[in-house]
Amino acid sequence: MPDADLTWTPGWKLRQMMADKQLSPVELSRHVLERTERYNSELGAFITVFPEVALAGAKAAEQAFMRGEDLGLLHGLPISVKDQIWTKGQRTTLASKLFADFVPDKEAVASERLKAAGATIFAKANMPEFSMARRSLNLLAGEALNPWDPERQRSTGGSSGGSGAATAAGLGPISIGTDGGGSIRIPSAFNGIFGLYPSRGRVPNGAGFYNSLLSGIGPMTRDVRDAATVMQVIAGVRRTVIRSPWSKRHPIIWASLKKASKGCGSRGLRIWAAFSRNRQKSWPSATKRRKCSPQLGCIYDEPGFRLEDPFDALERDTEYSPAQLTAQARRFILRTRICGPGSKSCRQSNSSN
């Protein structure tokens, strides 16, 4: 395939082409790595790249395709994840110098499921330190910048800003972000991509830096079907409740991918477009919003509310307070620097504190 086509082809189609032996996973992986090497230094999309992991995963995927094995939905796809999500054996920094050398000995449930579905996690995406900003800037790796701006002066948003920049710039078809106050939604809007913040517990957090009541893990893609495919993989209850106590137990309901690809996957669904009426300067007109509803076969509703300052509630939230962040940082510093990753005695010490 021409490089341009390979860059912008959706992940689900790349997966199909590899299964049909029209594309080599090694060819795809090399292309993504070459594009990453070319653009990441100016975009700052990734904190860490794992080229050896990418190529090893691609070679294993290619052999599996050649053997005709029954493979996962993401088999052979190189995927990046936000550097807050734990990946076993792969550097995970939370964009902080405090964790510059941290390598988890466990997987987050999402990364575990991505790998089980055949994806290779080839990079960790940039973010603000501890995810605590709407601009993806930190002292460890600099700032993630918006690829749509040729001058590289505009923000990619936060806190999943590296994922937003990577997806928009074609550094892989799919990235995984986290969201607790707009961290998937803001960079998706800034970079013109599709991002989904799932309901709390839809994707179990499991092992990781945070397991808060507000945060969730979700896909950031250029193609809606890619996001739906990722959700098929990473969503669902985690049987080991200790790893994710808020995991949702009721069944997952998705519109059929085949129906969605034909444009009728939303028939009969209700779309809620809730927004603050006193902050709607850039919101499109109601006529334009309602016009598409009959065409899609869905029911459109538009509840409104008044929001004076969206940051007031967040600043007072104890989950994101300086005291809470300091306590989390101390706990992980104790574990990684004194006891070492995975130390049983350290886990006991942390639980007692």
Beta strands, then each sheet from edge to edge (+ up, - down):
strand 1: 46-49
strand 2: 78-82
strand 3: 120-125
strand 4: 137-138
strand 5: 142-143
strand 6: 174-179
strand 7: 194-195
strand 8: 216-221
strand 9: 270-272
strand 10: 275-276
strand 11: 299-301
strand 12: 304-305
sheet 1: 1+ 3- 2- 6- 8+ 7-
sheet 2: 4+ 5-
sheet 3: 9+ 11+
sheet 4: 10+ 12+
end
